[in-house]
Amino acid sequence: MASRIHAVQTAAYRQEASLLDIRDFPPLDRTVEDIMASSDSFFGAFDGEELLGVISLEQRNENEVSISSLTVAPPFQRLGVAKALVAYTAGWVKSQKLSVSTAAKNAPALALYEQLGFVECERTFVGEEQLEVIRLVAERFNYSSGA
């Protein structure tokens, strides 16, 4: 399963790096071994045996869970897969807040998170290319009803 998750993530992150016009994109450095060693909780969206998308969650503290990764295989983007994954995990998350970070230039991701009730709470710059990253947070009642 880790290999399948890695394949979806790699395809989606290559596309995102192109969208962001960035060469150094750390998510592309992740390996199958990194996925296997991760303490994140992974959830997948399937059509039969085909893995369409994956969300991974990290418990930040007792009140907050962070979306470490939300990726959808390029052929299945814009079909509601990412929204369904966030909605599904809303029932799993026991914390009051769900947070996520994404690039300021990633308009599709920002639109999705806004639709689901996430609000911006912080901006930072990371990496050699100084990629602007936005951290967003949603209260549980917002993202569970927004899907």
Sequence and secondary structure as in RCSB ss.txt:
>XXXX:A:sequence
MASRIHAVQTAAYRQEASLLDIRDFPPLDRTVEDIMASSDSFFGAFDGEELLGVISLEQRNENEVSISSLTVAPP
FQRLGVAKALVAYTAGWVKSQKLSVSTAAKNAPALALYEQLGFVECERTFVGEEQLEVIRLVAERFNYSSGA
>XXXX:A:secstr
 HHHHHHHHHHHHHHHHHHHT S  GGGG  HHHHHH  SEEEEEEETTEEEEEEEEEEEETTEEEEEEEEE GG
GTTTTHHHHHHHHHHHH  SSEEEEEEETT HHHHHHHHHTT EEEEEEEETTTTEEEEEEEEEHHHHHH  
